Amino acid sequence: MKYYKDILALIGKTPLVRVNNITKQHKIKAQVYAKMESLNPGYSVKDRIGVSMIDWAEREGVLKKGGTIIEATSGNTGIGLALVAAVRGYKCIFVLTEKASTEKVRYLKGLGADIVVCPAAAKPGTPDHYVATAKRISEETPNSFYPDQYNHPENPAAHYRTTGPEIWEDTEGKITHFVASIGTGGTISGTGRYLKEMNPAIKVIGADPYGSIFKTYKESGFIPEATPYLVEGIGQNLPVGNADLNTIDEIINITDRESFDMARQLGRREGIFCGGSAGTIFAGALKVAKDLDENAIVVFIVCDTGEHYLSKFHSDEWMKEKLLLEPQRISAGLIIETKNSGAPGQLIFVGPTDTIGAALEKMTESGVTQLPVLDDHHSVGSLKESRVLTKLLQNRDLLESPVSEVMDESFPVLDSETNLAEIKKKLQKAPAVLIEDFKRITGIITRSDVLELQK
Ligand SMILES: Cc1ncc(COP(=O)(O)O)c(C=O)c1O
């Protein structure tokens, strides 16, 4: 029989996959390879440290039968630890920040873990911070193990023992550049140290979000004030024990926009469906690779799977809400769906036989200055408050007349697939456009809706 003794036996030995289409488009001569950590059984690079830290705790007698594992995690380390806990019969409590995606939280619960969520804004060192909370819970829980991935030597050691040698062997020692992110620093420090020991000429590059401290801290020794960013699991607001900045030759800052764009492109154009940090790293890898020749071999880490972020940056709605969606992907349908912060309001309209008085009342009630005139879900005209009032000044009796007597021509009607550029073009001339789905008018987009997208 061919089988694995348990799920943990599947951790590691992840393949290298060559990136082809995106590098070609960027006219990159160097070979760029993705180290597919998303193919681990918990779908992230963190499976490696889950098992190594628990092996250590068992060896040292820190974790005994029936014990509880407690950790502060952005989700993936929790998944790695929970896999081991499930196989070996431990309980788990994980402390996350609100930033962790719902998918990761449900995944952890699916693996049997208990979850505590802390405010993302809590400052390090304050009692509400997720690391302080995890520490406190571990102190209060008998027979518990608090791995502390930020400082535990088995974190970088796991990568020194496994990730580094795998990359060295799979590239037959030809790797020239290694690009990774810096969360706890375990991946880049452990893998980087191994690779540099094998060949000191190998360049180790960290890709880090704008807002994180690492670049300034490495280059000047000064710890700047961190600012928020959206990519999960990487960057820090304070130095961490496992981030050995001496192993890193250079740190490149990457914006949220670039990170998510690159992660989305890896899915669409290479079939590598990954998380946002892989996008940060890939963006860094492309910046490094663009100046290299065809002999260069750049390996970057795909830290985790895109499935953890289906409700986040892999959702057009979420990207639009964060003002990060590429304009060519903003369709009329998407604007309508996500108008009013995701709670689509009802389309306000009048019929051609409604009285002008009733139409004006509707405008006042709903705070709008223009209305589409619809007849059986089709657009037959439009009303603009200022024009109606001008006509009323001349003839007040019009208040009782039907809307059809004073209405102007219909607002332009567009298909729900129409893109932002086309919508903007129409809005140069008309104050609003109507959106049609299956031959029924389903929504209206005004100039202010479009301005809202570009705040
Ligand atoms: C999604 C994701 N990417 C990257 C990393 C960074 O890895 P490391 O902690 O080894 O620096 C993490 C760490 O938590 C992560 O969750």
The ligand as an ORCA input file, in Angstrom:
! r2SCAN-3c Opt
* xyz 0 1
  C       0.265     34.977      5.080
  C       1.648     35.049      5.626
  N       2.630     35.337      4.798
  C       3.897     35.449      5.243
  C       4.226     35.272      6.561
  C       5.658     35.520      6.989
  O       6.379     34.418      7.345
  P       7.431     34.511      8.519
  O       6.672     34.614      9.804
  O       8.194     33.227      8.434
  O       8.285     35.714      8.331
  C       3.221     34.984      7.468
  C       3.525     34.856      8.886
  O       2.704     34.892      9.752
  C       1.894     34.842      6.982
  O       0.871     34.557      7.796
*
